[in-house]
Amino acid sequence: MDLTPQEYQAYVKQKAAKSPIVRDTAQAFAIGGTICVIGQAIQSAWMSGGLGREDAGTATACTLVFLSALLTGLNVYQKLARFGGAGTLVPITGFANAVAAPAIDFKSEGYITGMASRMFQVAGPVIVFGTSAAVVYGVVLMLLGGQ
């Protein structure tokens, strides 16, 4: 079968499954919103336990990272991501999942050559970019005389 590029594109378009964009968007919104509500509830709990707003924010971030890594290890986060799609990429929980998932996937290769070396496979570039951006921001702030 000899197809021109245009004929091939028309064929692919005809055969490709239609994406249920409205349903996917609603599910992502619901899951992402739920994660944020849980985060707010955790922060409120830390604050009612006596922590100030800043310390409660730090404790909340640590709690969310722990819960995300735990749920990744128990294979719950992946099931949630299959349902909620991009809604599970809420920055802190998505980042923790991106670090924990490759570590778990490569555990069979050993703790050093598998888990430790592959842990930052996905998240590594984000860490490098974030650190570099922070350095540039700090230098610019210093040069502008900021505090």
CORFEN-V981584 format. One record per backbone hydrogen bond with DSSP energy under -0.5 kcal/mol. NH is the residue of the N-H (numbers start at 1). CO is the residue of the C=O. E is the energy in kcal/mol with one decimal. If there is no record, write none. Layout:
# CORFEN-V981584
nh = <NH;NH>
co = <CO;CO>
e = <E;E>
This chain:
# CORFEN-V981584
nh = <3;8;9;10;11;12;13;14;15;16;21;24;25;26;27;28;29;30;31;32;33;34;35;36;37;38;39;40;41;42;43;44;45;46;47;48;49;50;51;56;57;58;59;60;61;62;63;64;65;66;67;68;69;70;71;72;73;74;75;76;77;79;80;81;82;83;84;85;87;88;89;90;93;94;95;96;97;98;99;100;101;102;103;104;105;106;107;109;110;114;115;116;117;118;119;121;124;127;128;129;130;131;132;133;134;135;136;137;138;139;140;141;142;143;144;145;146>
co = <1;4;5;6;7;8;9;10;11;12;19;20;21;22;23;24;25;26;27;28;29;30;31;32;33;34;35;36;37;38;39;40;41;42;43;44;45;47;46;52;53;54;55;56;57;58;59;60;61;62;63;64;65;66;67;68;69;70;72;71;71;75;76;77;78;79;80;81;84;85;86;87;90;90;91;92;93;94;95;96;97;98;99;100;101;102;104;106;107;110;110;111;112;114;115;118;120;123;124;125;126;127;128;129;130;131;132;133;134;135;136;137;138;139;140;142;141>
e = <-0.6;-2.6;-2.4;-2.2;-2.3;-2.7;-2.5;-1.9;-2.0;-2.3;-2.2;-2.8;-2.4;-2.3;-2.5;-2.4;-2.5;-2.4;-2.7;-2.7;-2.5;-2.2;-2.4;-2.1;-2.5;-2.6;-2.4;-2.4;-2.5;-2.5;-2.4;-2.6;-2.2;-2.4;-2.5;-2.5;-1.2;-1.5;-1.9;-3.0;-2.0;-1.9;-2.6;-2.4;-2.2;-2.3;-2.4;-2.8;-2.3;-2.4;-2.9;-2.5;-2.5;-2.6;-2.8;-2.1;-2.4;-1.8;-1.5;-2.6;-1.6;-0.5;-2.3;-2.5;-2.1;-1.4;-3.5;-2.1;-2.3;-1.9;-1.8;-0.7;-0.5;-2.9;-1.9;-2.0;-2.2;-2.2;-1.5;-2.6;-2.7;-0.6;-0.9;-2.2;-2.5;-1.9;-1.3;-1.4;-2.0;-0.8;-2.3;-2.5;-1.4;-1.8;-1.5;-1.9;-2.3;-2.3;-2.7;-2.6;-2.7;-2.7;-2.6;-2.9;-2.1;-2.1;-2.5;-2.7;-2.5;-2.5;-2.6;-2.6;-2.4;-2.7;-1.9;-1.1;-2.8>
